[in-house]
Amino acid sequence: MRRVRPGYLVAFLVLAVVVIVPTFLRRPPVPAGPSVVVVDTDGRERTITRDEIDRLPELCRRGEYQNQYENWRDEGVYCGPRLIDLLGEVSDYVSVVVVAADGYRVEIERWRIEDEAYPLVLAHSFEGRSVPDWPDGYRIAVLPEDGSVSNADYGVVSAGSYWVKNVVRLLLQPE
């Protein structure tokens, strides 16, 4: 068995204290529970936790959408804050790229986010099941008064492409 020289042991301990320990201390705190990261147009990130989401005004409505094959999907009651309330006082963006945990992305124009007739919400519950118990996670839902979003009404090939599941990031795109 080899003996370790005391000088090497001291050097290792000093290295650990000076280099390794501060690395762990500098890591940002991990938010408790599910969260969504918003990346502002200047690149700054802010993490919005479930507690913060729960403090925002909430919209609960029945909703469903039409997919590209003109089938109706995912009918039920969705609850969550409007996306415009979640983003806050941001004035210099033209669209928001919504990113899902699996990498799926969709870009939503600002005028759609601000459209009162078709409010977009970051749904945190569906039919009474809430994040994290709801497997769809945070989900973008488009909730007009009548609850139905057809392809023709929304002016797209697939209204369902906007109903992103398991949202993890919102990237604000600059003007």
Buried (B, 14 or more C-beta within 10 A) or exposed (E): EEEEEEEEEEEEEEEEEEEEEEEEEEEEEEBEEBBBBBBBBEEEEEEBBBEBBEEBEBBEBBBBBBBEEEEBEBEBBBBBBBBBBBBEEEEEBEBBBBBBEEEEEBEBEBEBBEBEEBBBBBBBBBEEEBBEEBEBBBBBBBBBEEBBBBBEBBEBEBBBBBBBBBBBBBBBBEE
